[in-house]
């Protein structure tokens, strides 16, 4: 477990470098120039994406659902794989079952009642209050503000924002933020955790090989059309984030930000991030 003792500054730098999609991806995926947005341009399959780098212990790979597509059954799929994307002769059509059938891959379809592996005799752990500033997963401490989805500015955005914070909207709703990470265990293995809008769904898989590089898997499948990677800053919230929290606390909804005497860049940050 000592692997988790990574300095916040080092973790933040690593996370920003890794907060991109790998150039190897499914045939129906198009990445933007920054490799932070992945869009499935055809059909409902061949939408597999991977993190650009293997994840560090406790490092979350976080995406936001940007666009949905009606007419398909099924949603976003998320997980981890020990396969280096560059080692794949062909990127599988599906994460489930194709990539999983290659072995050393753990992927789950995102649902409200998410898969959770419970050891016999283990009690459900308290997930923490949604207004607490940090999400704690074992020894990992992640600022919750970044993990929670936010609606587009509008008349009812303040109501929708509260629903995202309470995590009562469908997990696959537009603007939802889904993350995956792993935590090393004393026996040398790792547990995989999936986080939905700031709430830890608990261990989704156990016994992962913590000694091997593990890449995030994002399958832009069926009704999920487009996602983008959200960089996560570990440690203390930035001054910019603290300013945003104070401003948002004293307004009814984000449309009111337009009338405040603030620099344009700060207004945009408060409205859209």
C-alpha positions as CSV (number, residue, x, y, z in Angstrom):
1,X,0.0,0.0,0.0
2,X,3.0,2.3,0.2
3,X,2.6,2.8,-3.5
4,X,-0.2,5.2,-2.7
5,X,2.1,7.6,-1.0
6,X,2.5,9.9,-4.0
7,X,3.1,13.6,-3.4
8,X,0.0,15.7,-4.4
9,X,2.1,17.8,-6.8
10,X,3.6,14.8,-8.5
11,X,0.2,13.1,-8.8
12,X,-1.3,16.3,-10.2
13,X,1.4,16.5,-12.9
14,X,1.1,12.9,-13.8
15,X,-2.7,13.1,-14.0
16,X,-2.6,16.1,-16.4
17,X,-0.2,14.3,-18.6
18,X,-2.3,11.1,-18.6
19,X,-5.6,12.8,-19.0
20,X,-5.8,12.0,-22.7
21,X,-7.0,9.2,-24.9
22,X,-4.5,6.8,-26.5
23,X,-4.0,7.1,-30.2
24,X,-5.0,3.5,-30.5
25,X,-8.8,3.2,-30.5
26,X,-11.8,1.6,-32.2
27,X,-12.4,2.2,-35.9
28,X,-15.6,4.3,-35.3
29,X,-13.9,6.7,-32.8
30,X,-12.6,10.1,-33.8
31,X,-10.4,12.0,-31.3
32,X,-10.2,15.8,-31.3
33,X,-6.8,17.5,-31.7
34,X,-6.1,17.4,-28.0
35,X,-7.0,13.7,-27.6
36,X,-9.4,14.7,-24.8
37,X,-12.7,14.2,-26.6
38,X,-13.7,10.9,-28.2
39,X,-16.8,10.7,-30.5
40,X,-18.2,7.6,-32.1
41,X,-19.1,8.7,-35.6
42,X,-20.8,5.6,-37.0
43,X,-22.9,2.6,-35.8
44,X,-23.1,1.6,-32.1
45,X,-19.9,-0.4,-31.7
46,X,-16.1,-0.1,-32.4
47,X,-16.0,2.6,-29.8
48,X,-13.2,1.4,-27.6
49,X,-10.8,4.0,-26.1
50,X,-7.9,3.7,-23.7
51,X,-6.0,6.1,-21.5
52,X,-2.8,7.5,-23.0
53,X,-0.7,6.1,-20.2
54,X,-1.1,3.4,-17.6
55,X,-2.7,4.7,-14.4
56,X,-0.7,5.2,-11.2
57,X,-2.1,3.6,-8.0
58,X,-5.0,5.8,-6.8
59,X,-5.1,7.8,-10.0
60,X,-8.6,8.3,-11.4
61,X,-9.3,8.5,-15.2
62,X,-12.4,10.6,-15.4
63,X,-14.7,11.3,-18.3
64,X,-17.8,13.3,-18.8
65,X,-20.6,12.2,-21.1
66,X,-21.0,15.0,-23.6
67,X,-23.4,13.7,-26.2
68,X,-26.1,10.9,-26.3
69,X,-27.6,9.2,-29.4
70,X,-31.2,7.9,-29.3
71,X,-32.2,4.6,-30.9
72,X,-29.6,2.3,-29.3
73,X,-29.8,0.0,-26.3
74,X,-26.9,0.1,-23.9
75,X,-24.6,2.7,-22.4
76,X,-21.0,3.7,-21.6
77,X,-18.7,0.9,-20.4
78,X,-15.7,1.5,-18.2
79,X,-12.9,-0.5,-16.7
80,X,-9.2,-1.4,-16.7
81,X,-6.9,-3.6,-18.8
82,X,-3.4,-4.9,-18.4
83,X,-3.0,-5.0,-22.2
84,X,-0.9,-2.2,-23.7
85,X,-3.2,-0.8,-26.5
86,X,-0.2,-0.9,-28.9
87,X,0.2,-4.6,-28.3
88,X,-3.3,-5.3,-29.7
89,X,-3.2,-6.7,-33.3
90,X,-6.7,-5.4,-33.8
91,X,-8.8,-3.2,-31.4
92,X,-11.8,-5.4,-30.5
93,X,-15.3,-4.4,-31.6
94,X,-16.7,-4.5,-28.1
95,X,-15.2,-4.2,-24.6
96,X,-17.8,-6.8,-23.5
97,X,-17.2,-9.6,-24.2
98,X,-14.4,-9.2,-26.8
99,X,-11.7,-7.3,-24.9
100,X,-12.6,-9.1,-21.6
101,X,-12.3,-12.4,-23.3
102,X,-8.6,-11.6,-24.1
103,X,-8.0,-11.9,-20.3
104,X,-6.5,-9.5,-17.8
105,X,-9.4,-7.0,-18.5
106,X,-12.2,-5.9,-16.1
107,X,-15.0,-3.8,-17.7
108,X,-18.5,-3.1,-16.6
109,X,-21.5,-1.4,-18.1
110,X,-22.4,1.8,-16.2
111,X,-25.7,1.4,-14.3
112,X,-27.2,2.9,-11.2
113,X,-26.9,-0.4,-9.3
114,X,-23.3,-0.9,-10.2
115,X,-21.5,-4.2,-9.8
116,X,-19.9,-4.5,-6.4
117,X,-17.8,-7.4,-5.2
118,X,-18.4,-7.9,-1.5
119,X,-16.3,-10.3,0.6
120,X,-18.3,-12.6,2.8
121,X,-19.0,-11.0,6.1
122,X,-18.0,-7.5,4.8
123,X,-20.4,-4.7,5.7
124,X,-21.3,-2.0,3.2
125,X,-19.0,1.0,3.8
126,X,-20.4,4.5,4.3
127,X,-19.9,6.4,1.0
128,X,-19.6,9.8,2.6
129,X,-21.9,12.8,2.4
130,X,-22.1,14.4,-1.1
131,X,-21.2,17.9,0.3
132,X,-17.9,16.7,1.8
133,X,-15.0,18.4,-0.1
134,X,-13.0,15.2,-0.7
135,X,-13.9,11.7,-1.8
136,X,-12.0,9.1,0.3
137,X,-11.4,5.7,-1.3
138,X,-9.2,3.7,1.1
139,X,-6.1,6.0,1.3
140,X,-6.9,7.9,-1.9
141,X,-8.2,11.5,-1.4
142,X,-9.8,13.2,-4.4
143,X,-11.4,16.7,-4.6
144,X,-15.1,15.9,-5.0
145,X,-15.9,19.1,-6.9
146,X,-14.1,17.9,-10.0
147,X,-15.8,14.5,-9.9
148,X,-19.4,15.9,-10.0
149,X,-21.2,16.6,-13.2
150,X,-22.6,20.1,-13.9
151,X,-25.4,21.1,-16.3
152,X,-25.0,23.8,-19.0
153,X,-25.9,27.3,-17.7
154,X,-29.7,27.8,-17.9
155,X,-32.8,28.7,-16.0
156,X,-32.9,25.5,-14.1
157,X,-29.1,24.7,-14.0
158,X,-29.0,25.2,-10.2
159,X,-31.6,22.5,-9.7
160,X,-29.9,20.1,-12.1
161,X,-26.5,20.8,-10.4
162,X,-28.0,19.8,-7.0
163,X,-29.3,16.5,-8.6
164,X,-25.8,15.8,-10.0
165,X,-24.3,16.4,-6.5
166,X,-26.8,14.0,-4.9
167,X,-26.2,11.5,-7.7
168,X,-29.9,10.8,-8.3
169,X,-29.9,11.3,-12.0
170,X,-29.3,8.3,-14.3
171,X,-25.7,7.4,-14.2
172,X,-25.6,7.6,-18.0
173,X,-27.2,11.1,-18.2
174,X,-25.6,13.8,-20.3
175,X,-22.9,15.7,-18.2
176,X,-22.5,12.8,-15.7
177,X,-18.8,12.2,-14.8
178,X,-17.6,8.6,-14.6
179,X,-14.1,7.6,-13.3
180,X,-12.1,4.5,-12.8
181,X,-9.1,3.8,-10.5
182,X,-7.4,1.0,-8.7
183,X,-6.1,0.7,-5.1
184,X,-3.3,-1.7,-4.2
185,X,-4.0,-4.2,-1.5
186,X,-1.6,-5.8,1.1
187,X,-1.6,-9.1,-0.8
188,X,0.0,-7.5,-3.9
189,X,-3.3,-7.4,-5.8
190,X,-5.5,-4.4,-6.5
191,X,-9.2,-3.5,-6.3
192,X,-10.9,-1.6,-9.1
193,X,-13.3,1.2,-8.2
194,X,-15.7,3.1,-10.4
195,X,-16.9,6.6,-9.3
196,X,-20.1,8.1,-10.6
197,X,-20.7,11.9,-10.0
198,X,-18.5,11.9,-6.9
199,X,-19.8,8.7,-5.4
200,X,-17.6,5.6,-5.0
201,X,-19.6,2.6,-6.2
202,X,-17.3,0.3,-4.1
203,X,-14.9,-2.4,-5.4
204,X,-16.1,-3.6,-8.8
205,X,-13.4,-6.1,-9.2
206,X,-10.8,-7.6,-6.9
207,X,-7.5,-9.4,-7.5
208,X,-6.2,-7.2,-10.3
209,X,-2.4,-7.6,-10.9
210,X,-1.1,-4.4,-9.3
211,X,2.4,-5.1,-10.4
212,X,1.5,-4.8,-14.1
213,X,0.7,-1.5,-16.0
214,X,-3.1,-1.0,-16.0
215,X,-4.8,1.2,-18.6
216,X,-8.2,2.8,-18.3
217,X,-10.8,1.4,-20.8
218,X,-13.7,3.6,-22.0
219,X,-16.1,2.0,-24.4
220,X,-18.2,4.8,-26.1
221,X,-21.0,2.3,-26.7
222,X,-24.6,2.5,-28.1
223,X,-26.5,5.5,-26.6
224,X,-23.3,7.2,-25.4
225,X,-22.1,9.2,-28.4
226,X,-19.2,11.4,-27.1
227,X,-17.2,11.8,-24.0
228,X,-14.3,14.0,-22.9
229,X,-11.5,13.5,-20.3
230,X,-11.7,15.7,-17.2
231,X,-8.3,16.5,-15.6
232,X,-8.2,15.9,-11.9
233,X,-6.1,18.0,-9.5
234,X,-5.1,16.1,-6.4
235,X,-4.4,17.8,-3.1
236,X,-5.8,21.1,-2.0
237,X,-8.3,22.9,-4.3
238,X,-6.8,25.7,-6.4
239,X,-7.5,29.4,-5.6
240,X,-9.6,29.5,-8.8
241,X,-11.8,26.6,-7.6
242,X,-12.2,28.2,-4.2
243,X,-13.3,31.5,-5.8
244,X,-15.8,29.6,-7.9
245,X,-17.3,27.9,-4.9
246,X,-17.7,31.2,-3.0
247,X,-19.3,32.9,-6.0
248,X,-21.7,30.0,-6.7
249,X,-22.7,29.9,-3.0
250,X,-24.0,33.5,-3.2
251,X,-26.1,33.3,-6.4
252,X,-29.4,31.7,-7.2
253,X,-28.2,30.1,-10.5
254,X,-25.4,30.5,-12.9
255,X,-27.2,32.8,-15.3
256,X,-26.8,35.5,-12.6
257,X,-23.0,35.3,-13.0
258,X,-23.3,37.4,-16.3
259,X,-24.4,40.4,-14.2
260,X,-21.4,40.2,-11.8
261,X,-18.4,42.6,-12.1
262,X,-15.9,39.8,-12.7
263,X,-13.2,39.1,-15.3
264,X,-14.6,37.3,-18.4
265,X,-12.3,34.2,-17.9
266,X,-13.5,33.8,-14.3
267,X,-17.1,34.2,-15.4
268,X,-16.7,31.4,-17.9
269,X,-14.9,29.2,-15.4
270,X,-17.8,29.6,-12.9
271,X,-20.5,29.0,-15.6
272,X,-19.1,26.1,-17.5
273,X,-16.6,24.1,-15.4
